[in-house]
């Protein structure tokens, strides 16, 4: 056999050999969509409830504002830690909860984010540890009990923002990102957070989140959650109420975290600049990674 023929056979064999599976291929297959890689090895999957038409104060709530289910995976040795938050209609809560419990997953919180919304939505926090493909299959089985879309759509992400993002960035002191017609801020805490002794990065939803959705004439609605230590709760509550921003929920997401954290949800409907100013006053009462009005790099 000449060298050219030998090289051809080698190349043909390589082409016929299936590529080795990536570490997240089985999870992608279970969810029917690829995840997005985050810092510190976290892999995050998003499931916007675009099937729902939710209104509050006459405003249709966009999925990116307050209707985004998500699941995040964090490798930990030979296993994976999984955390997530599922947006559910009230009638979906107990069927989903039973399915998750039967699969060995833990429910760490069940609560509202919004008040007066129609229809009412609930938010279920999920925690698991083990084989990521097995956990993903279990969560997908629970999602199949709802009308949560399982196909990924890029139409919502392309919606125009309609807000003066640079002006709002200057007030908040952080850089927002446009997503589905919503301006989103994610601001981590300064200290390291641990749960059961394991470091939990901000990408596992331990960052303060502020979302702003335009309405008309420079106005907007806002919602999200502050991640707070116990001593920060009262000052932030007072700052929000002084600025006409409603407090809608206060609760925990985790069970063994250090330091102990509280998650405070809010709702505002006013001029976008007014909302941002009030939210910045609340941010100033926390130990978030903000320094002299700017996000610490």
FENMO-V194439 format. One record per residue. N is the residue number from 1. RES is the residue in one small letter. D_LAST is the distance of its C-alpha to the last C-alpha in whole Angstrom. Layout:
n: {N | N}
res: {RES | RES}
d_last: {D_LAST | D_LAST}
This chain:
n: {1 | 2 | 3 | 4 | 5 | 6 | 7 | 8 | 9 | 10 | 11 | 12 | 13 | 14 | 15 | 16 | 17 | 18 | 19 | 20 | 21 | 22 | 23 | 24 | 25 | 26 | 27 | 28 | 29 | 30 | 31 | 32 | 33 | 34 | 35 | 36 | 37 | 38 | 39 | 40 | 41 | 42 | 43 | 44 | 45 | 46 | 47 | 48 | 49 | 50 | 51 | 52 | 53 | 54 | 55 | 56 | 57 | 58 | 59 | 60 | 61 | 62 | 63 | 64 | 65 | 66 | 67 | 68 | 69 | 70 | 71 | 72 | 73 | 74 | 75 | 76 | 77 | 78 | 79 | 80 | 81 | 82 | 83 | 84 | 85 | 86 | 87 | 88 | 89 | 90 | 91 | 92 | 93 | 94 | 95 | 96 | 97 | 98 | 99 | 100 | 101 | 102 | 103 | 104 | 105 | 106 | 107 | 108 | 109 | 110 | 111 | 112 | 113 | 114 | 115 | 116 | 117 | 118 | 119 | 120 | 121 | 122 | 123 | 124 | 125 | 126 | 127 | 128 | 129 | 130 | 131 | 132 | 133 | 134 | 135 | 136 | 137 | 138 | 139 | 140 | 141 | 142 | 143 | 144 | 145 | 146 | 147 | 148 | 149 | 150 | 151 | 152 | 153 | 154 | 155 | 156 | 157 | 158 | 159 | 160 | 161 | 162 | 163 | 164 | 165 | 166 | 167 | 168 | 169 | 170 | 171 | 172 | 173 | 174 | 175 | 176 | 177 | 178 | 179 | 180 | 181 | 182 | 183 | 184 | 185 | 186 | 187 | 188 | 189 | 190 | 191 | 192 | 193 | 194 | 195 | 196 | 197 | 198 | 199 | 200 | 201 | 202 | 203 | 204 | 205 | 206 | 207 | 208 | 209 | 210 | 211 | 212 | 213 | 214 | 215 | 216 | 217 | 218 | 219 | 220 | 221 | 222 | 223 | 224 | 225 | 226 | 227 | 228 | 229 | 230 | 231 | 232 | 233 | 234 | 235 | 236 | 237 | 238 | 239 | 240 | 241 | 242 | 243 | 244 | 245 | 246 | 247 | 248 | 249 | 250 | 251 | 252 | 253 | 254 | 255 | 256 | 257 | 258 | 259 | 260 | 261 | 262 | 263 | 264 | 265 | 266 | 267 | 268 | 269 | 270 | 271 | 272 | 273 | 274 | 275 | 276 | 277 | 278 | 279 | 280 | 281 | 282 | 283 | 284 | 285 | 286 | 287 | 288 | 289 | 290 | 291 | 292 | 293 | 294 | 295 | 296 | 297}
res: {x | x | x | x | x | x | x | x | x | x | x | x | x | x | x | x | x | x | x | x | x | x | x | x | x | x | x | x | x | x | x | x | x | x | x | x | x | x | x | x | x | x | x | x | x | x | x | x | x | x | x | x | x | x | x | x | x | x | x | x | x | x | x | x | x | x | x | x | x | x | x | x | x | x | x | x | x | x | x | x | x | x | x | x | x | x | x | x | x | x | x | x | x | x | x | x | x | x | x | x | x | x | x | x | x | x | x | x | x | x | x | x | x | x | x | x | x | x | x | x | x | x | x | x | x | x | x | x | x | x | x | x | x | x | x | x | x | x | x | x | x | x | x | x | x | x | x | x | x | x | x | x | x | x | x | x | x | x | x | x | x | x | x | x | x | x | x | x | x | x | x | x | x | x | x | x | x | x | x | x | x | x | x | x | x | x | x | x | x | x | x | x | x | x | x | x | x | x | x | x | x | x | x | x | x | x | x | x | x | x | x | x | x | x | x | x | x | x | x | x | x | x | x | x | x | x | x | x | x | x | x | x | x | x | x | x | x | x | x | x | x | x | x | x | x | x | x | x | x | x | x | x | x | x | x | x | x | x | x | x | x | x | x | x | x | x | x | x | x | x | x | x | x | x | x | x | x | x | x | x | x | x | x | x | x | x | x | x | x | x | x | x | x | x | x | x | x}
d_last: {61 | 59 | 56 | 55 | 56 | 54 | 51 | 52 | 52 | 49 | 47 | 49 | 48 | 45 | 45 | 47 | 44 | 42 | 38 | 37 | 35 | 31 | 30 | 29 | 32 | 34 | 32 | 31 | 35 | 36 | 33 | 35 | 31 | 28 | 25 | 22 | 20 | 16 | 14 | 16 | 19 | 20 | 22 | 22 | 25 | 26 | 29 | 29 | 32 | 34 | 37 | 37 | 38 | 36 | 37 | 36 | 37 | 38 | 35 | 35 | 32 | 30 | 29 | 25 | 25 | 27 | 29 | 27 | 28 | 26 | 26 | 23 | 24 | 23 | 25 | 26 | 29 | 32 | 31 | 28 | 27 | 27 | 26 | 26 | 27 | 31 | 32 | 35 | 38 | 40 | 43 | 41 | 39 | 42 | 43 | 39 | 39 | 42 | 41 | 38 | 40 | 43 | 40 | 39 | 35 | 34 | 34 | 31 | 31 | 33 | 33 | 33 | 30 | 32 | 35 | 38 | 37 | 40 | 40 | 38 | 35 | 34 | 31 | 32 | 29 | 30 | 30 | 31 | 31 | 33 | 34 | 31 | 34 | 37 | 34 | 33 | 37 | 37 | 35 | 36 | 40 | 38 | 37 | 40 | 42 | 40 | 40 | 36 | 36 | 35 | 35 | 32 | 32 | 30 | 32 | 30 | 26 | 28 | 29 | 28 | 25 | 27 | 24 | 23 | 19 | 18 | 20 | 19 | 15 | 15 | 17 | 15 | 12 | 10 | 11 | 14 | 16 | 20 | 22 | 26 | 26 | 23 | 20 | 18 | 14 | 13 | 11 | 11 | 12 | 11 | 14 | 15 | 18 | 21 | 24 | 28 | 26 | 23 | 20 | 19 | 15 | 14 | 16 | 19 | 19 | 17 | 15 | 16 | 17 | 18 | 21 | 23 | 26 | 28 | 32 | 33 | 33 | 30 | 30 | 28 | 28 | 25 | 25 | 22 | 21 | 20 | 19 | 20 | 22 | 26 | 25 | 23 | 25 | 28 | 25 | 24 | 27 | 28 | 26 | 26 | 30 | 30 | 28 | 31 | 28 | 30 | 29 | 31 | 30 | 29 | 29 | 27 | 26 | 27 | 29 | 28 | 25 | 23 | 22 | 25 | 23 | 24 | 24 | 25 | 26 | 26 | 28 | 28 | 30 | 30 | 29 | 25 | 24 | 26 | 25 | 21 | 22 | 23 | 21 | 18 | 21 | 21 | 17 | 17 | 20 | 17 | 15 | 12 | 8 | 9 | 10 | 12 | 12 | 9 | 6 | 4 | 0}
